[in-house]
Amino acid sequence: MTAYEADLYFYLLKECNVRKWINPFELPSRNIELELGISRKTICSLRIKLRQKGLINFKEGNKRSSGAFYEILYVSDRNKESDESGNIKGYTQSNIHDNIYGNPIIKTKNKTKNKDKDAAKAATLERKKKFYSSLIPFLETYSAEMLRDFFDYWSEMNKSETKMRFELGNTWELSKRLSIWAKKTKKYMENQNKLVQQVQMSEKRH
Protein backbone atom coordinates (compact mmCIF):
# COMPACT_ATOMS: atom_id res chain seq x y z
CA MET A 1 0.00 0.00 0.00
CA THR A 2 1.34 3.43 -0.92
CA ALA A 3 1.48 6.31 1.58
CA TYR A 4 -1.42 8.09 -0.16
CA GLU A 5 -3.53 4.93 -0.13
CA ALA A 6 -2.82 4.50 3.59
CA ASP A 7 -3.71 8.14 4.31
CA LEU A 8 -7.06 7.82 2.56
CA TYR A 9 -7.82 4.46 4.19
CA PHE A 10 -7.07 5.69 7.72
CA TYR A 11 -9.03 8.88 7.06
CA LEU A 12 -12.08 6.83 6.00
CA LEU A 13 -11.70 4.70 9.14
CA LYS A 14 -11.63 7.85 11.26
CA GLU A 15 -14.74 9.26 9.57
CA CYS A 16 -16.57 5.96 10.03
CA ASN A 17 -15.57 5.95 13.70
CA VAL A 18 -16.85 9.53 14.15
CA ARG A 19 -20.20 8.32 12.81
CA LYS A 20 -20.23 5.51 15.41
CA TRP A 21 -19.52 2.93 12.69
CA ILE A 22 -22.58 3.62 10.58
CA ASN A 23 -21.51 1.75 7.47
CA PRO A 24 -21.79 2.66 4.60
CA PHE A 25 -21.60 6.43 5.22
CA GLU A 26 -21.72 9.57 3.11
CA LEU A 27 -18.60 11.72 2.74
CA PRO A 28 -18.17 14.64 0.30
CA SER A 29 -14.95 14.52 -1.71
CA ARG A 30 -14.38 18.16 -0.81
CA ASN A 31 -13.81 17.14 2.82
CA ILE A 32 -11.12 14.67 1.77
CA GLU A 33 -9.46 17.25 -0.49
CA LEU A 34 -9.17 19.74 2.37
CA GLU A 35 -8.10 17.20 5.00
CA LEU A 36 -5.48 15.31 2.98
CA GLY A 37 -4.46 18.04 0.53
CA ILE A 38 -5.02 15.92 -2.58
CA SER A 39 -7.00 16.51 -5.76
CA ARG A 40 -10.37 14.94 -6.61
CA LYS A 41 -8.72 13.05 -9.48
CA THR A 42 -6.25 11.51 -7.02
CA ILE A 43 -9.08 10.58 -4.65
CA CYS A 44 -10.88 8.73 -7.43
CA SER A 45 -7.71 6.80 -8.29
CA LEU A 46 -6.89 5.93 -4.66
CA ARG A 47 -10.33 4.65 -3.73
CA ILE A 48 -10.37 2.36 -6.79
CA LYS A 49 -7.07 0.86 -5.59
CA LEU A 50 -8.44 0.43 -2.07
CA ARG A 51 -11.49 -1.35 -3.48
CA GLN A 52 -9.24 -3.63 -5.53
CA LYS A 53 -7.39 -4.51 -2.32
CA GLY A 54 -10.69 -5.52 -0.69
CA LEU A 55 -10.57 -2.75 1.91
CA ILE A 56 -13.53 -0.58 0.89
CA ASN A 57 -16.51 -0.30 -1.42
CA PHE A 58 -17.84 3.03 -2.64
CA LYS A 59 -20.64 4.54 -4.69
CA GLU A 60 -20.17 7.83 -6.52
CA GLY A 61 -22.44 10.60 -5.24
CA ASN A 62 -24.32 13.37 -6.96
CA LYS A 63 -22.13 16.48 -7.08
CA ARG A 64 -25.12 18.76 -6.46
CA SER A 65 -27.08 16.89 -3.83
CA SER A 66 -24.85 14.36 -2.07
CA GLY A 67 -21.31 13.13 -1.53
CA ALA A 68 -19.92 9.69 -2.27
CA PHE A 69 -20.90 6.73 -0.08
CA TYR A 70 -18.12 4.59 1.41
CA GLU A 71 -18.29 1.17 2.99
CA ILE A 72 -15.46 -0.14 5.16
CA LEU A 73 -14.83 -3.85 4.60
CA TYR A 74 -13.53 -5.49 7.76
CA VAL A 75 -10.74 -7.64 6.39
CA SER A 76 -9.35 -10.62 8.30
CA ASP A 77 -8.43 -14.22 7.55
CA ARG A 78 -11.87 -15.30 8.75
CA ASN A 79 -13.81 -13.25 6.22
CA LYS A 80 -11.89 -14.06 3.04
CA GLU A 81 -13.95 -15.87 0.40
CA SER A 82 -11.90 -18.47 -1.43
CA ASP A 83 -12.67 -20.59 -4.45
CA GLU A 84 -12.22 -24.37 -4.63
CA SER A 85 -8.50 -23.97 -5.34
CA GLY A 86 -7.97 -21.78 -2.27
CA ASN A 87 -7.52 -18.53 -4.21
CA ILE A 88 -9.00 -15.43 -2.61
CA LYS A 89 -11.87 -14.10 -4.68
CA GLY A 90 -13.33 -11.49 -2.31
CA TYR A 91 -14.22 -10.50 1.25
CA THR A 92 -17.29 -10.66 3.46
CA GLN A 93 -18.33 -8.55 6.43
CA SER A 94 -16.96 -9.53 9.83
CA ASN A 95 -17.32 -8.43 13.43
CA ILE A 96 -16.13 -4.85 13.96
CA HIS A 97 -14.43 -5.68 17.27
CA ASP A 98 -12.33 -8.44 15.66
CA ASN A 99 -10.92 -6.10 13.02
CA ILE A 100 -11.01 -2.42 13.94
CA TYR A 101 -10.84 -2.15 17.71
CA GLY A 102 -8.31 -4.95 17.90
CA ASN A 103 -6.14 -3.77 15.03
CA PRO A 104 -2.75 -2.74 16.53
CA ILE A 105 -1.74 -0.78 13.41
CA ILE A 106 -4.81 1.47 13.64
CA LYS A 107 -4.37 1.91 17.39
CA THR A 108 -0.71 2.85 17.02
CA LYS A 109 -1.41 5.33 14.21
CA ASN A 110 -4.16 7.04 16.23
CA LYS A 111 -1.97 7.23 19.35
CA THR A 112 0.90 8.70 17.34
CA LYS A 113 -1.37 11.33 15.80
CA ASN A 114 -2.73 12.31 19.22
CA LYS A 115 0.77 12.54 20.71
CA ASP A 116 1.97 14.69 17.82
CA LYS A 117 -1.06 16.96 18.17
CA ASP A 118 -0.58 17.32 21.95
CA ALA A 119 3.13 18.04 21.51
CA ALA A 120 2.44 20.70 18.87
CA LYS A 121 -0.14 22.39 21.10
CA ALA A 122 2.22 22.32 24.09
CA ALA A 123 4.97 23.93 22.00
CA THR A 124 2.57 26.67 20.88
CA LEU A 125 1.51 27.40 24.47
CA GLU A 126 5.17 27.64 25.47
CA ARG A 127 5.80 30.20 22.70
CA LYS A 128 2.67 32.04 23.83
CA LYS A 129 4.18 32.47 27.30
CA LYS A 130 7.40 33.82 25.80
CA PHE A 131 5.40 36.24 23.66
CA TYR A 132 3.61 37.49 26.80
CA SER A 133 6.93 37.94 28.60
CA SER A 134 8.34 39.91 25.67
CA LEU A 135 5.69 42.60 26.28
CA ILE A 136 6.64 43.25 29.91
CA PRO A 137 9.50 45.71 29.13
CA PHE A 138 7.02 47.90 27.22
CA LEU A 139 4.97 48.62 30.37
CA GLU A 140 7.14 51.72 30.79
CA THR A 141 5.85 53.05 27.46
CA TYR A 142 2.31 51.73 27.07
CA SER A 143 -0.58 51.01 29.44
CA ALA A 144 -1.18 47.51 30.75
CA GLU A 145 -4.69 47.57 29.25
CA MET A 146 -3.36 48.32 25.76
CA LEU A 147 -0.67 45.63 26.01
CA ARG A 148 -3.27 43.10 27.12
CA ASP A 149 -5.52 43.90 24.15
CA PHE A 150 -2.48 43.66 21.87
CA PHE A 151 -1.52 40.28 23.32
CA ASP A 152 -5.06 38.85 23.15
CA TYR A 153 -5.35 39.79 19.48
CA TRP A 154 -1.95 38.64 18.22
CA SER A 155 -1.74 35.44 20.32
CA GLU A 156 -4.96 33.95 18.91
CA MET A 157 -4.20 30.41 17.71
CA ASN A 158 -5.23 28.77 14.45
CA LYS A 159 -7.58 25.76 14.34
CA SER A 160 -4.79 23.20 14.64
CA GLU A 161 -3.33 25.18 17.58
CA THR A 162 0.14 25.08 16.00
CA LYS A 163 0.61 28.81 15.33
CA MET A 164 -0.48 32.17 16.69
CA ARG A 165 -1.78 35.04 14.59
CA PHE A 166 1.50 36.97 14.68
CA GLU A 167 3.39 33.88 13.44
CA LEU A 168 1.29 33.62 10.30
CA GLY A 169 2.57 36.85 8.75
CA ASN A 170 5.70 37.31 6.65
CA THR A 171 7.14 40.07 8.86
CA TRP A 172 7.07 40.88 12.56
CA GLU A 173 8.88 43.58 14.55
CA LEU A 174 7.40 43.93 18.01
CA SER A 175 8.32 47.57 18.75
CA LYS A 176 6.90 48.81 15.43
CA ARG A 177 3.73 46.75 15.79
CA LEU A 178 3.16 48.20 19.25
CA SER A 179 3.73 51.74 17.98
CA ILE A 180 1.18 51.26 15.19
CA TRP A 181 -1.28 49.64 17.62
CA ALA A 182 -0.93 52.57 20.04
CA LYS A 183 -1.58 55.13 17.28
CA LYS A 184 -4.66 53.27 16.09
CA THR A 185 -5.93 52.94 19.65
CA LYS A 186 -5.44 56.66 20.28
CA LYS A 187 -7.22 57.58 17.05
CA TYR A 188 -10.09 55.24 17.90
CA MET A 189 -10.49 56.79 21.34
CA GLU A 190 -10.42 60.30 19.87
CA ASN A 191 -13.16 59.38 17.41
CA GLN A 192 -15.20 57.85 20.20
CA ASN A 193 -14.86 61.01 22.31
CA LYS A 194 -15.91 63.17 19.37
CA LEU A 195 -18.95 60.98 18.84
CA VAL A 196 -19.92 61.27 22.51
CA GLN A 197 -19.53 65.04 22.38
CA GLN A 198 -21.70 65.26 19.26
CA VAL A 199 -24.41 63.21 20.92
CA GLN A 200 -24.29 65.38 24.05
CA MET A 201 -24.52 68.59 22.01
CA SER A 202 -27.42 67.18 20.05
CA GLU A 203 -29.25 66.30 23.25
CA LYS A 204 -28.75 69.82 24.63
CA ARG A 205 -30.24 71.38 21.50
CA HIS A 206 -33.35 69.31 21.85
RAFENQUI-V263253 format. One record per residue. OMEGA is omega in whole degrees, 0 to 359 (999 if undefined). Layout:
BEGIN
OMEGA + OMEGA
END
This chain:
BEGIN
179 + 180 + 180 + 178 + 180 + 180 + 180 + 181 + 181 + 177 + 178 + 177 + 180 + 181 + 177 + 179 + 178 + 181 + 180 + 175 + 167 + 190 + 7 + 181 + 181 + 179 + 179 + 179 + 179 + 179 + 181 + 179 + 183 + 184 + 186 + 179 + 179 + 183 + 179 + 179 + 178 + 178 + 180 + 180 + 183 + 184 + 174 + 179 + 178 + 177 + 178 + 179 + 178 + 183 + 181 + 163 + 178 + 177 + 182 + 181 + 176 + 185 + 184 + 189 + 184 + 177 + 178 + 177 + 182 + 177 + 178 + 176 + 185 + 189 + 171 + 181 + 184 + 182 + 174 + 175 + 182 + 176 + 184 + 181 + 179 + 179 + 181 + 180 + 179 + 183 + 176 + 179 + 178 + 181 + 182 + 185 + 181 + 189 + 184 + 185 + 181 + 183 + 184 + 181 + 180 + 180 + 181 + 180 + 180 + 179 + 180 + 179 + 181 + 179 + 179 + 181 + 180 + 180 + 180 + 179 + 180 + 179 + 179 + 179 + 178 + 177 + 179 + 178 + 180 + 178 + 178 + 180 + 181 + 181 + 184 + 180 + 183 + 177 + 178 + 184 + 185 + 180 + 180 + 180 + 180 + 180 + 179 + 177 + 179 + 180 + 182 + 181 + 188 + 180 + 178 + 184 + 176 + 185 + 181 + 178 + 180 + 180 + 175 + 184 + 184 + 179 + 183 + 180 + 179 + 181 + 177 + 174 + 191 + 184 + 180 + 178 + 179 + 180 + 179 + 179 + 181 + 180 + 180 + 179 + 179 + 180 + 179 + 181 + 178 + 178 + 179 + 180 + 178 + 180 + 180 + 179 + 178 + 179 + 181 + 179 + 180 + 180 + 179 + 181 + 182 + 999
END
